[in-house]
Amino acid sequence: MRRRRIRLDANTITWIVLAGIGVYLAVQAWHWWADRQPWVDPVFHIIIHQGLKETLRLAALSVLGSAAIGILLGTLLTIRFLPTRALIRLYIEVWRGLPILVTIFLIYFALPNATDVRLSPFTAGAIGLTLWGSAQVAEATRGAVQSIPREQHEAAAALGFGWIGRHVFVVLPQAFRRLLPPIVSLLANVIQNTTIVALIGVAEVLETGNRSVERLTFTTADPHAFEIFGFVMVIFFVISFPLTRLAALLERRLV
């Protein structure tokens, strides 16, 4: 066991060193290329400082909202009270079953006509992603809570905990270990799905890249679409790949 741990540590150090060398070489190649292409710095500056900022802000708000709502609903779903379970199940099935694009269009376009409440594109996108994400988290929470042995509930009740105390101090801390991998996977999925909100005008990574291509099309002979969308692809890969690997690692270690 000790030798295996040492070997794994050596492998980790090797990958870190190789990754550092790769990043250094990529940065040097980037500066060399950018010095010879005057359009690179303005375009990629917009994508990183405007588009990436909006993407991460949208993903963070959506995941936090999804976790808060989903954990609450998933926990309540374990109560044996038919009206509550039916309402929560309806919520989960509706927002899991609808395509995210349809949900966002309903919030951004249909809601103002029905209620005279008009939301900004960013707010509508965040709400749409939160509705979808909270349905995913609620179902995962239900499974995690129900996987805790019944003896844990009974022991907490014997110690004098009520339903809320049992779940807050005994059940949910244990269930969270099994819930953490799905939440990390959800973060990766939400970051990828932020590209959908470009259709309602949110200036996230894909939208800023697309605007840059259109602007270069009108100002130069070459829109540089391959380079720009390739850069967008690299951004999403660099963000999503570590999250998916982290989710897989947590699933092996915690579940």
C-alpha positions in Angstrom: 0.0 0.0 0.0 2.8 2.4 0.9 4.7 1.7 -2.4 1.4 2.3 -4.3 0.9 5.6 -2.6 4.5 6.7 -3.4 4.0 5.7 -7.0 0.8 7.6 -7.3 2.4 10.7 -5.8 5.3 10.5 -8.3 2.8 10.2 -11.1 0.9 13.2 -9.9 4.1 15.2 -9.7 5.1 14.1 -13.2 1.7 15.2 -14.6 1.9 18.6 -12.8 5.4 19.2 -14.2 4.4 18.2 -17.7 1.3 20.4 -17.5 3.4 23.3 -16.3 5.8 22.9 -19.3 2.8 22.6 -21.6 1.3 25.8 -20.3 4.6 27.7 -20.5 5.1 26.6 -24.2 1.5 27.4 -25.0 1.9 30.9 -23.5 5.1 31.5 -25.5 3.5 30.3 -28.7 0.5 32.5 -28.0 2.7 35.6 -27.6 4.6 34.8 -30.8 1.4 34.3 -32.8 -0.4 37.4 -31.3 2.5 39.7 -32.2 2.1 38.7 -35.9 -1.8 38.8 -35.9 -3.1 42.2 -34.8 -6.7 41.0 -34.5 -5.9 38.4 -31.9 -5.5 40.4 -28.8 -8.7 42.5 -29.1 -10.9 39.5 -30.0 -9.5 37.2 -27.4 -9.5 39.9 -24.8 -13.3 40.3 -25.3 -13.9 36.6 -25.1 -11.9 36.2 -21.9 -12.7 39.4 -20.0 -16.3 39.7 -21.1 -17.6 36.3 -22.3 -15.8 34.1 -19.8 -16.7 36.4 -16.9 -20.4 36.1 -17.9 -20.2 32.3 -18.4 -18.7 31.8 -14.9 -21.0 34.2 -13.2 -24.0 32.5 -14.8 -22.8 29.0 -14.0 -22.0 30.0 -10.3 -25.5 31.5 -9.7 -27.2 28.6 -11.4 -25.3 25.9 -9.5 -25.8 27.6 -6.2 -29.5 28.1 -6.8 -29.8 24.5 -8.1 -28.1 23.1 -5.0 -30.2 25.1 -2.6 -33.6 24.3 -4.2 -32.7 20.8 -5.2 -31.4 19.6 -1.8 -34.5 21.0 -0.1 -37.0 19.5 -2.6 -35.1 16.2 -2.7 -35.2 15.9 1.1 -38.9 16.8 1.2 -39.5 14.2 -1.5 -38.6 11.5 1.0 -41.6 12.4 3.3 -44.5 10.0 3.0 -47.1 12.7 2.4 -48.8 12.2 -1.0 -49.7 15.9 -1.9 -46.2 17.1 -1.2 -44.5 14.3 -3.0 -46.9 14.7 -6.0 -46.1 18.4 -6.3 -42.4 18.0 -6.1 -42.5 15.0 -8.5 -44.4 17.2 -11.0 -41.8 19.9 -10.6 -38.9 17.5 -11.2 -40.5 15.8 -14.2 -41.5 19.1 -15.9 -38.1 20.8 -15.7 -36.2 17.6 -16.4 -38.4 16.7 -19.3 -38.4 20.1 -21.1 -35.4 21.1 -23.2 -33.4 23.9 -21.5 -33.9 26.1 -24.5 -37.7 25.8 -24.3 -37.6 26.6 -20.5 -35.5 29.7 -21.2 -37.8 30.8 -24.0 -40.8 30.4 -21.8 -39.2 32.6 -19.1 -37.8 35.3 -21.4 -40.5 35.5 -24.1 -43.7 34.0 -22.7 -43.6 35.2 -19.1 -43.7 38.9 -20.0 -46.8 38.3 -22.2 -48.6 36.4 -19.4 -47.6 38.5 -16.3 -46.1 41.8 -17.6 -42.9 40.8 -15.8 -39.9 41.3 -18.1 -36.6 39.9 -17.1 -33.1 40.6 -18.4 -31.5 38.0 -20.7 -29.0 37.1 -18.0 -31.7 36.7 -15.3 -33.9 34.6 -17.6 -31.0 32.4 -18.5 -30.0 32.0 -14.8 -33.5 31.1 -13.8 -33.9 28.6 -16.7 -30.6 26.8 -15.8 -31.5 26.8 -12.1 -34.9 25.2 -12.8 -33.3 22.5 -14.9 -30.4 22.0 -12.4 -32.6 21.9 -9.3 -34.6 19.1 -10.8 -31.4 17.1 -11.3 -30.2 17.8 -7.8 -33.6 17.0 -6.3 -33.6 13.6 -7.8 -30.0 12.9 -6.8 -30.8 14.1 -3.3 -33.8 11.8 -3.0 -31.6 8.8 -3.9 -28.8 9.9 -1.5 -31.1 10.5 1.5 -32.9 7.2 0.9 -29.6 5.4 0.7 -28.8 6.3 4.4 -29.7 3.2 6.5 -32.9 3.4 8.5 -31.0 2.8 11.7 -29.4 6.2 11.4 -32.9 7.9 11.4 -34.0 5.7 14.4 -30.8 6.5 16.3 -31.2 10.2 15.8 -34.8 10.0 16.8 -33.8 8.1 20.0 -31.4 11.0 20.8 -34.3 13.4 20.7 -33.9 14.9 17.3 -37.0 15.9 15.4 -37.4 15.5 11.7 -35.5 18.7 10.9 -32.8 18.0 13.4 -32.4 14.4 12.1 -31.9 15.5 8.6 -29.7 18.6 9.3 -27.3 17.0 11.7 -27.4 13.3 10.9 -28.8 12.3 7.5 -27.8 15.2 5.2 -24.1 15.3 6.2 -23.9 11.6 5.3 -25.9 12.0 2.1 -23.8 14.9 1.0 -20.8 12.6 0.5 -22.9 10.7 -2.1 -24.4 13.9 -3.5 -21.1 15.8 -4.1 -20.1 13.9 -7.3 -23.4 14.7 -9.1 -23.1 18.4 -8.1 -19.6 18.6 -9.6 -20.9 17.0 -12.7 -23.9 19.4 -12.7 -21.4 22.3 -12.6 -19.7 21.0 -15.8 -23.1 20.5 -17.5 -24.3 24.0 -16.5 -21.1 25.6 -17.9 -21.6 23.8 -21.2 -25.3 24.7 -21.3 -24.6 28.4 -20.8 -24.0 28.5 -24.5 -27.8 28.2 -25.0 -28.4 31.6 -23.4 -26.6 33.1 -26.3 -29.9 32.7 -28.2 -31.5 35.4 -26.0 -28.5 37.8 -26.2 -26.4 37.0 -23.1 -22.7 37.8 -24.0 -21.2 34.6 -22.8 -18.1 32.9 -24.3 -19.8 31.5 -27.5 -21.8 34.7 -28.1 -18.7 37.0 -27.8 -16.8 34.6 -30.1 -19.7 34.7 -32.6 -19.9 38.5 -32.5 -16.1 38.7 -33.1 -16.4 36.5 -36.2 -19.3 38.7 -37.5 -17.3 41.9 -36.8 -14.2 40.6 -38.6 -16.3 39.5 -41.5 -17.4 43.1 -42.1 -14.0 44.7 -41.4 -11.6 42.2 -42.9 -11.5 39.7 -45.7 -11.0 36.8 -43.3 -13.4 36.3 -40.3 -10.9 33.9 -38.6 -13.8 31.7 -37.6 -11.7 28.6 -37.2 -9.2 30.2 -34.8 -11.9 32.0 -32.8 -14.3 29.0 -32.4 -11.3 26.8 -31.8 -10.3 29.1 -28.9 -13.9 28.8 -27.6 -13.6 25.0 -27.7 -10.3 25.1 -25.8 -11.9 27.3 -23.1 -14.8 24.9 -22.5 -12.5 21.9 -22.6 -10.0 23.4 -20.1 -12.9 24.1 -17.7 -15.0 21.0 -18.2 -12.4 18.3 -18.4 -11.0 18.8 -14.9 -14.5 18.9 -13.4 -15.5 15.7 -15.1 -12.3 14.0 -13.8 -12.9 15.4 -10.4 -16.5 14.1 -10.4 -15.2 10.6 -11.3 -12.6 10.7 -8.6 -15.1 11.8 -6.0 -17.5 9.1 -7.1 -14.7 6.5 -6.5 -13.6 7.9 -3.2 -16.9 9.0 -1.6 -19.7 6.8 -3.0 
